[in-house]
């Protein structure tokens, strides 16, 4: 029995849509690659049980917004299976997440509690936090690209595109932009910019205003806007206990 049983505990609709991928040659090759890397003693992030956390938390019909990034954080105790999110307990936050908070504050003219970094508050409101590649070797950014994850996340996007109810796709970075061609139905919306990493944030992420643009679209659709300042369910719960 492999420890990479990714579809275990997925919601019903995701499991039905993705189950056939497990037997395709690319996915078998991907699983074999991950098992081989593990046997070689390489450390892989996130932990197997967290690789598909984004899908476990929101079934297909619960998704309102998709934020699409590149691959998981490759530092110790960072990746938790949601793009750009890290544990609240992580003292030093990754530069990309800091830049996201900076743009959020500028876009909406708000202050954020940047200790709330697991972004579970966004998930609770229907924001799917997905990467194009879902695992990474420790300290080796983008080390698991072209091993099969791209095909798998292509299928995720295709399944979402089949949904009649419109979704807003926030595409950050060149690898996320490539997924736009998969949105063939014409029912959905895209917001594109450079990646929030320090290497590209000043070339087109800062000033892109993805948060206000998303809420403007949601308002026009008659849907509930996202409270982007609600960053963490756990932190909000802890705060209420102390009142």
NORHU-V117392 format. One line per field, one symbol per residue. phi: phi as a letter, one per 20 degrees, with the letter a starting at -180 (. if undefined). psi: psi as a letter, one per 30 degrees, with the letter a starting at -180 (. if undefined). burial: I if it has 16 or more other C-alpha atoms within 10 Angstrom, else O. Layout:
BEGIN
phi: ???
psi: ???
burial: ???
END
This chain:
BEGIN
phi: .ffeefefmfggfffffdgfffefgfffffffffffffffnfeddffgfdgdggffebfgfeedcdddddbffdefmdfcndgmecggfffeefgffgfffffgfffdlcddeffedelfffggeneedcdfcdcbegmcglfdfldpfgfffgfgffffffffffcddeddnfffgffgffeefmeddccdaffffgfcgedqefnflffffffffgffemdffeeffeebfffffffffef
psi: kkfhiffkglleeeeeffeffffkeeeeeeeeeeeeeeffgkkkkakeffeheeeffjleffkekkjkadllkglkgekggkkfklkefkejkkeeeeeeeeeeeeefhlkljgfigfgfeeefggjjjklfkfllkkgikgfglhffeeeefeeeeeeeffkekkkkjjjjleeeeffeffiffgflkkjkllkglfffefgfekffhfeeeeeeeeeefglklkjffjekeeeeeeeeef.
burial: OOOOOIIOOIOOOIIOOOOOOIOOOIIOOIIOOIOOOOOOOOIIIIIIIIIIIIIIIIIIOOIIIIIIIIIIIIIOOIIIIIIIIIIIOOOOIIOIIIIIIIIIIOIOOOOOOOIIIIIIIIIIIIIIIIIIIIIIIIOOIIOIIOIIIIIIIIIIIIIIIOOOOIIIIIIIIOIIIOIIOOIOOOOIOIIIIIIIIOOOIOOOIIOIIIIIOIIOOIOOOOOOIIOIIIIIIOIOOOOOOOO
END
